[in-house]
Amino acid sequence: MEYGEKVSLYVTGLTNSRDDVQRGKYLESLRELVKELFSLRNHFAKVQMLLFPYLERLGLTAVPRVLWTKQDQVMHTVKMLYTALMKGDMQEIRKEGLKVSNALIDMVFRENKILFPTASVLLKEGDWAAIASEMDSVGYFKYRPVKKVWKPLVPPRYPYEITEAIPDRDIESLPKEVKTLLTKAETPDTYSPTQNDRLEFPTGFLSKEEINEIMRSVPIDISFIDKDDRLIYYSPGDRVFVRAKTALGRKVDHCHPPRSVGIVKRIIEEFRKGRRNKAVFWLRINGRLIYITYIPGRREDGEYLGTVEVVQDITDLKKIEGEKGFWSRTD
Amino acid sequence: MEYGEKVSLYVTGLTNSRDDVQRGKYLESLRELVKELFSLRNHFAKVQMLLFPYLERLGLTAVPRVLWTKQDQVMHTVKMLYTALMKGDMQEIRKEGLKVSNALIDMVFRENKILFPTASVLLKEGDWAAIASEMDSVGYFKYRPVKKVWKPLVPPRYPYEITEAIPDRDIESLPKEVKTLLTKAETPDTYSPTQNDRLEFPTGFLSKEEINEIMRSVPIDISFIDKDDRLIYYSPGDRVFVRAKTALGRKVDHCHPPRSVGIVKRIIEEFRKGRRNKAVFWLRINGRLIYITYIPGRREDGEYLGTVEVVQDITDLKKIEGEKGFWSRTD
């Protein structure tokens, strides 16, 4: 039985039963179910992150847009039902319960009759290979598959690599709701992130200029000591502890006052030997609270690559209270 | 008159005078002077950052090491004198005052008779050009020079570019204290930070692998939206908000739920037009306090390069109290 039907069953039972014990059981089942339903957020996030980009790339932007709004509505109704259950207000529980049930039944229909059939027509083997490889980090749709069950015969294809429009024979096989949309579809997206002499990284593309701007913009000061214990990089811009180009290539021992060289060398040795994964300090300087973190960089095989120093003025962060969401307009 | 002599004068006056008004004046002068002396820290930092690396590179490591310890001692005596002045303990003021005076006189001697003469023999025009160009960001030794007074005829030479040992004719011209040291000098440092296919940045050198490790290690999650409003990069590793490679090249509008697209687009437009330099939000998610910052990247001429998104879990930072310096061993 699907979630939507389950919610409906419990709510109907709750409404019709006149036996207090029986009603208590329905209520308990409903509470358990709502907890499970909160984790739908993860399922939706995966759909949004892994499937939607392919449809958008092909010009089918309306399908993801509508579905995302519906997904938000599902999560909103679940939250309302949770609140009603907390309050124990039977009338509200019934009202919100039916809303959840309807929203879920609608979502299952949209996924099974529109989203997944569309994806199965439009996504090719390389696309599924890409999705499968990302699931290792993003998480699986429902169950973690047995490892190596499916070995794609083609390399992963990411949405940004798709350049052709939807072929006519694929259009024929699409669900009719989607076919209708296609007549007013946007043109396929042909943007390439590899332009402008960008370098390729495991998680994206950046030019040297963009890297420099990111390093300047982030609210932390970064320095890097390489595997030979040399300072080879520091982030540009205003810094808590000033750095200068004259210090590039300098031995890390020489970057610190003689009295603290011992502790610095000890931390780095522990990093190098894999005995330690972090060292933190915090100091008060001119009334500001400065937080300093050292983190070792390592290859996947554990080989030491160097040490990252992060310096952050956390004085103002400590004062943050409450929430200020995207909907606030006070900043 | 030098600082050391001034301190000595005030302390002697304080000791010998029997007139309360006169003593009050000496005390006041001493207090003013101590405030000035605290800023010696900046002068020392510049010497440590700009001059020392050249001497180290040439194998003269003992001179900077000894001097740095002495500089620390100067700052320590100043701090002790400040404490004595706060307490108003005349005997301590005299005792600490004389220590400050002696430490300063010793430092002036070491700078004027050893450090600066040595630097003036060993550093060549390109080295001074490099130091001058760094002073724009690090700050000047004492006064900001009139712009463009000195135009070096050679390009800046940074310590890591020096490969030759000290020539014999330079050794002859060194102060005798340094000449003695040279017999037991280390061999010159020939390490080059440009090795390993490293890319050159305005503030250092990094390989792609090192950049990836830095991005993974820093305690913030970074994403980058390029000038065409596309997500082109996200930092690897555990993240508050999951990202996947399938989202690379995606329009920023499509990366957010339809209900918050409006505010995201408005922020980016304000960044692009130069009307805004930051947007911050904070949310509670599963009991954690998540702090989100958007910062525009711009070229020096103001041209918009893209937007950096920084997400940080600041829950634990908010609990930081007191200090935990390099000398603590409790972590």
Interface residues (C-beta under 8 A of the other chain):
Chain A: A45 M49 L50 F52 P53 Y54 E56 R57 T61 P64 R65 W68 T69 D72 A130 I131 S133 E134 S137 V138 G139 Y158 P159 Y160 D189 Y191 S192 P193 R198 L199 F201 P202 T203 G204 F205 L206 K208 E209 E210 I211 N212 E213 I214 M215 R216 S217 V218 P219 I220 I222 F224 D226 D228 R230 L231 I232 Y233 Y234 S235 P236 V242 R243 A244 K245 T246 A247 L248 G249 R250 K251 H254 P257 P258 R259 S260 I263 V264 A279 V280 F281 W282 L283 R284 L289 Y291 T293 I295 P296 G297 R298 R299 L305 G306 V308 V310 Q312 I314 L317 K318 I320 G322 E323 K324 G325 F326 W327 S328 D331
Chain B: A45 M49 L50 F52 P53 Y54 E56 R57 T61 P64 R65 W68 T69 D72 A130 I131 S133 E134 S137 V138 G139 Y158 P159 Y160 D189 Y191 S192 P193 R198 L199 F201 P202 T203 G204 F205 L206 K208 E209 E210 I211 N212 E213 I214 M215 R216 S217 V218 P219 I220 I222 F224 D226 D228 R230 L231 I232 Y233 Y234 S235 P236 V242 R243 A244 K245 T246 A247 L248 G249 R250 K251 H254 P257 P258 R259 S260 I263 V264 A279 V280 F281 W282 L283 R284 L289 Y291 T293 I295 P296 G297 R298 R299 L305 G306 V308 V310 I314 L317 K318 I320 G322 E323 K324 G325 F326 W327 S328 D331
